[in-house]
Amino acid sequence: MAVDLSTLDFDAIIRAEARKKRRGVWKVALGVILALVWVLPFWFLFLTIFKSTEEYASGNPLDLPLGIAPLWDNISRAWDLGGMGQAMLNSALYGVVGAGSAVFIAAMAAFALARLDLPRREAWFLLIFAGTVFPFQMFLIPLFFGYQSLGLLNSRLGMCLFYTAVCIPFPVLVLRTYMNGLSREMDEAARMDGAREITVFLRIVLPNVIGPMAAVFLLQFTWVWNDLLFSTILANRPETRSIMNALLVFQGSYSQQGPNIVMTGALIASIPTVVLFFLLRRHFMEGLRVS
């Protein structure tokens, strides 16, 4: 069908295109501004960790560093003075054992809630998920006195048990939703062949939720690694304190060493979670997508 060009308002079309271009320019400008705001702290970090204490104190904090040689001395001093080696091992233990155990237990709970004909399944789910309704600070006082009476205060076992318990509800929510989307024909076929429920869970359902389990493990491990509140209250001795607690003590006790040493220690503390994210990045977005 032919179009009558005489009926078109070319001025209106040109104005509409101009408005679209202006909106596009504003969006790009806003994106650049937000990117600069996000990058600014990293730029300050870069300027700080490459300076010696004398160079940082004698010049403007925003001046460019004279070289990269001070970085290695800053790393060595932060590692030795802050006791970061032991603290990172402790946090790695708490994260791997606590988050790993929680995700596996959550997978078993999600299997029962999503794939088995349990009575009052919704009530059980609400009971498990109720732990996230209240702020964690409510648990501090009873947890402290309970750990004190049981001899778990300032112990690695106590920290692993706590992180395991507190990290279960969110993985249950994610894995239950994901397992509900899996076909039940696989379960029925396996049961017809004589498979028990534990076999159905381990050999059929579990391999299909590796992605979501990796995703929630990464989230829970990051939370455990970054936790300061509970690690400060429950494990404040040098042999059991976490990396965030060690950074806090390091900043208070060795502030005379200079901000460059403290910033270098903070950079070291952030490396494991960044590395873990890159190792599990293939599972992260795919795992949290509900089928």
ZIDATA-V960519 format. One record per residue. N is the residue number from 1. RES is the residue in one letter. SS is DSSP state (alpha for helix, beta for strand, coil for the rest). PHI is phi in whole degrees, 0 to 359 (NA if undefined). D_FIRST is the distance of its C-alpha to the first C-alpha in Angstrom with 2 decimals. Layout:
<<N	RES	SS	PHI	D_FIRST> <N	RES	SS	PHI	D_FIRST>>
This chain:
<<1	M	coil	NA	0.00> <2	A	coil	285	3.80> <3	V	coil	256	6.57> <4	D	coil	279	9.69> <5	L	alpha	293	12.42> <6	S	alpha	291	15.08> <7	T	alpha	273	14.60> <8	L	coil	277	15.36> <9	D	coil	265	19.05> <10	F	alpha	293	19.99> <11	D	alpha	296	23.58> <12	A	alpha	295	22.91> <13	I	alpha	296	20.99> <14	I	alpha	295	23.93> <15	R	alpha	296	26.45> <16	A	alpha	296	24.92> <17	E	alpha	295	25.06> <18	A	alpha	296	28.59> <19	R	alpha	296	29.64> <20	K	alpha	297	28.46> <21	K	alpha	294	30.48> <22	R	alpha	295	33.47> <23	R	alpha	297	33.41> <24	G	alpha	296	33.32> <25	V	alpha	295	36.28> <26	W	alpha	296	38.21> <27	K	alpha	295	37.70> <28	V	alpha	296	38.97> <29	A	alpha	297	41.87> <30	L	alpha	296	42.79> <31	G	alpha	298	42.72> <32	V	alpha	295	44.99> <33	I	alpha	297	47.38> <34	L	alpha	296	47.66> <35	A	alpha	296	48.24> <36	L	alpha	294	50.99> <37	V	alpha	297	52.62> <38	W	alpha	289	52.62> <39	V	alpha	278	54.04> <40	L	alpha	306	56.68> <41	P	alpha	299	59.32> <42	F	alpha	292	58.99> <43	W	alpha	294	59.51> <44	F	alpha	295	62.67> <45	L	alpha	299	63.79> <46	F	alpha	299	63.31> <47	L	alpha	293	65.35> <48	T	alpha	273	68.11> <49	I	alpha	287	68.80> <50	F	coil	266	69.27> <51	K	coil	246	72.06> <52	S	coil	284	75.72> <53	T	alpha	298	77.46> <54	E	alpha	295	79.18> <55	E	alpha	295	76.00> <56	Y	alpha	294	74.15> <57	A	alpha	285	77.05> <58	S	alpha	271	77.66> <59	G	coil	236	74.15> <60	N	coil	284	71.00> <61	P	coil	303	69.28> <62	L	coil	266	65.97> <63	D	coil	289	67.46> <64	L	coil	291	66.31> <65	P	coil	292	68.82> <66	L	coil	280	71.06> <67	G	coil	185	70.50> <68	I	coil	258	69.83> <69	A	alpha	301	73.47> <70	P	alpha	298	74.22> <71	L	alpha	301	71.59> <72	W	alpha	293	73.81> <73	D	alpha	293	76.81> <74	N	alpha	297	74.77> <75	I	alpha	298	73.64> <76	S	alpha	297	77.25> <77	R	alpha	291	78.67> <78	A	alpha	296	76.06> <79	W	alpha	293	76.61> <80	D	alpha	283	80.41> <81	L	alpha	285	80.92> <82	G	coil	270	78.37> <83	G	coil	59	79.28> <84	M	alpha	286	75.64> <85	G	alpha	299	76.35> <86	Q	alpha	295	77.95> <87	A	alpha	295	75.46> <88	M	alpha	291	72.47> <89	L	alpha	297	74.13> <90	N	alpha	297	74.71> <91	S	alpha	296	71.13> <92	A	alpha	297	69.87> <93	L	alpha	297	72.21> <94	Y	alpha	298	71.10> <95	G	alpha	290	67.42> <96	V	alpha	291	67.57> <97	V	alpha	288	70.01> <98	G	alpha	295	68.81> <99	A	alpha	292	65.05> <100	G	alpha	297	65.34> <101	S	alpha	297	67.61> <102	A	alpha	297	65.50> <103	V	alpha	294	62.28> <104	F	alpha	292	64.06> <105	I	alpha	297	65.69> <106	A	alpha	296	62.39> <107	A	alpha	296	60.78> <108	M	alpha	294	63.53> <109	A	alpha	295	63.14> <110	A	alpha	295	59.37> <111	F	alpha	298	59.87> <112	A	alpha	294	62.25> <113	L	alpha	283	59.99> <114	A	alpha	255	56.78> <115	R	alpha	243	57.96> <116	L	coil	251	61.22> <117	D	coil	272	61.88> <118	L	coil	273	64.09> <119	P	coil	288	65.18> <120	R	coil	56	63.90> <121	R	alpha	297	61.64> <122	E	alpha	295	59.87> <123	A	alpha	294	63.25> <124	W	alpha	297	64.31> <125	F	alpha	296	61.13> <126	L	alpha	296	61.62> <127	L	alpha	294	65.24> <128	I	alpha	293	64.32> <129	F	alpha	282	61.58> <130	A	alpha	295	63.82> <131	G	alpha	296	65.49> <132	T	alpha	269	62.52> <133	V	coil	286	62.56> <134	F	coil	269	65.72> <135	P	coil	296	66.17> <136	F	alpha	298	68.08> <137	Q	alpha	298	70.69> <138	M	alpha	295	72.04> <139	F	alpha	274	73.27> <140	L	alpha	298	75.25> <141	I	alpha	294	78.59> <142	P	alpha	297	79.00> <143	L	alpha	293	77.73> <144	F	alpha	297	80.19> <145	F	alpha	290	83.20> <146	G	alpha	295	82.15> <147	Y	alpha	296	81.89> <148	Q	alpha	296	85.19> <149	S	alpha	288	86.99> <150	L	alpha	269	85.55> <151	G	coil	76	86.32> <152	L	coil	261	82.68> <153	L	coil	291	82.55> <154	N	coil	58	82.03> <155	S	coil	230	81.37> <156	R	alpha	292	78.54> <157	L	alpha	298	78.64> <158	G	alpha	298	78.14> <159	M	alpha	293	75.14> <160	C	alpha	296	73.51> <161	L	alpha	295	74.12> <162	F	alpha	297	72.67> <163	Y	alpha	294	69.49> <164	T	alpha	297	69.02> <165	A	alpha	293	69.28> <166	V	alpha	283	67.11> <167	C	coil	265	64.28> <168	I	alpha	281	63.80> <169	P	alpha	302	61.65> <170	F	alpha	296	58.44> <171	P	alpha	301	58.25> <172	V	alpha	298	58.87> <173	L	alpha	300	55.81> <174	V	alpha	293	53.55> <175	L	alpha	289	54.98> <176	R	alpha	297	55.09> <177	T	alpha	297	51.40> <178	Y	alpha	292	50.63> <179	M	alpha	293	52.97> <180	N	alpha	297	51.42> <181	G	coil	274	48.18> <182	L	coil	281	49.93> <183	S	coil	294	49.97> <184	R	coil	276	53.20> <185	E	alpha	296	53.22> <186	M	alpha	297	54.94> <187	D	alpha	298	57.75> <188	E	alpha	295	58.22> <189	A	alpha	295	58.36> <190	A	alpha	293	60.95> <191	R	alpha	292	63.05> <192	M	alpha	295	63.02> <193	D	coil	275	64.46> <194	G	coil	94	67.23> <195	A	coil	286	66.04> <196	R	coil	276	67.51> <197	E	alpha	298	65.58> <198	I	alpha	294	66.78> <199	T	alpha	290	65.50> <200	V	alpha	299	62.08> <201	F	alpha	293	61.97> <202	L	alpha	284	63.22> <203	R	alpha	257	61.55> <204	I	alpha	245	58.28> <205	V	alpha	282	57.16> <206	L	alpha	302	58.66> <207	P	alpha	298	56.97> <208	N	alpha	274	53.57> <209	V	coil	240	54.25> <210	I	alpha	298	55.65> <211	G	alpha	300	52.65> <212	P	alpha	299	52.94> <213	M	alpha	295	56.71> <214	A	alpha	296	56.47> <215	A	alpha	294	54.15> <216	V	alpha	288	56.44> <217	F	alpha	297	59.48> <218	L	alpha	299	58.12> <219	L	alpha	295	57.56> <220	Q	alpha	288	60.99> <221	F	alpha	299	62.77> <222	T	alpha	297	61.33> <223	W	alpha	296	62.53> <224	V	alpha	297	65.99> <225	W	alpha	298	66.19> <226	N	alpha	270	65.31> <227	D	coil	291	67.53> <228	L	coil	244	70.25> <229	L	alpha	299	71.41> <230	F	alpha	287	72.79> <231	S	alpha	292	74.01> <232	T	alpha	288	76.00> <233	I	alpha	279	77.64> <234	L	alpha	264	78.21> <235	A	coil	212	78.89> <236	N	coil	252	80.32> <237	R	coil	276	82.86> <238	P	coil	302	82.24> <239	E	coil	281	82.28> <240	T	coil	236	79.61> <241	R	coil	291	77.45> <242	S	coil	276	73.76> <243	I	alpha	292	72.04> <244	M	alpha	292	70.73> <245	N	alpha	294	74.23> <246	A	alpha	296	75.69> <247	L	alpha	296	73.34> <248	L	alpha	296	74.47> <249	V	alpha	294	78.13> <250	F	alpha	297	77.54> <251	Q	alpha	294	75.96> <252	G	alpha	282	78.85> <253	S	alpha	272	81.70> <254	Y	coil	237	80.64> <255	S	alpha	296	78.77> <256	Q	alpha	290	81.36> <257	Q	alpha	287	79.87> <258	G	coil	114	76.85> <259	P	alpha	300	73.21> <260	N	alpha	296	72.30> <261	I	alpha	288	74.27> <262	V	alpha	295	72.79> <263	M	alpha	295	69.22> <264	T	alpha	295	69.93> <265	G	alpha	298	71.22> <266	A	alpha	296	68.06> <267	L	alpha	296	65.98> <268	I	alpha	299	68.10> <269	A	alpha	294	67.69> <270	S	alpha	274	63.88> <271	I	alpha	297	63.66> <272	P	alpha	302	64.15> <273	T	alpha	291	61.29> <274	V	alpha	294	58.92> <275	V	alpha	297	60.02> <276	L	alpha	297	59.64> <277	F	alpha	297	56.11> <278	F	alpha	292	55.11> <279	L	alpha	291	56.85> <280	L	alpha	253	55.03> <281	R	alpha	297	51.68> <282	R	alpha	294	50.03> <283	H	alpha	268	51.08> <284	F	alpha	295	50.61> <285	M	alpha	290	46.93> <286	E	alpha	293	46.55> <287	G	alpha	288	49.67> <288	L	coil	274	48.75> <289	R	coil	276	45.37> <290	V	coil	282	45.77> <291	S	coil	285	44.44>>
